[in-house]
Amino acid sequence: MQTEKSSLTKKMFVMFFNIENLKVLFFVIPVVLFIHEMEEWNIYHYHQKNYPTGVIKESVLGTRLWLFFLSFIGFAWTAVCYFIPNQVLSVVIMMLLIDFTILNSLQHIILTMKTKKYNPGLVFGGFFGLFAAIFVIVVILHHQIIPIWAMIPLLLLIFPVLIESAISARNNKLPMMLKGILKVSDKLERFMSF
């Protein structure tokens, strides 16, 4: 019985790494992103408890609209990458969404370590998101679509934002990325109220 289980595990592993249409695998990222955004459904209350009053201008509706909007963007971005015929170009563009997923994952993990309490989005954004992103990167490298030396600069794109987020968290301020998100959510809420 144990041999059958290990054989099945090996077959699944080989299946994922030898997937004929790698672009289908891209859709793992927006699926995990969507589940992550739904895990953040009540992040408004977390923000209100953990940031000084008046620092965040947000509402429950605006925040939830943003969660759906970001999920939609994730699926739309991936669909565009799926239909780009040049596989290298498709992977390079998809790496921007993968970078965002890694950045978001690291931010959730770092913030949880800083506050020593659960922050909405940690499970699917922090752990599953990071795992999914690394898995897709490993498969891309396995298929040799782009060489590792080209993957490294694409991954390094997240470091300036990650550093800014860490500095902001240390100073109990909102990261610039979150400020941008809150502005978009405010505009979405105003647009929906018409």
Secondary structure, DSSP 8 states (H G I E B T S, - for coil): -HHHHHHHHHHHHHHHHT-S-HHHHTTHHHHHHHHHHHHTTTHHHHHHHHS-TTT----HHHHHHHHHHHHHHHHHHHHHHHH-S-HHHHHHHHHHHHHHHHHHHHHHHHHHHHHTS--TTIIIIIIIHHHHHHHHHHHHHHTTSS-HHHHHHHHHTTHHHHHHHHHHHHTT---HHHHHHHHHHHHHHHHHT-
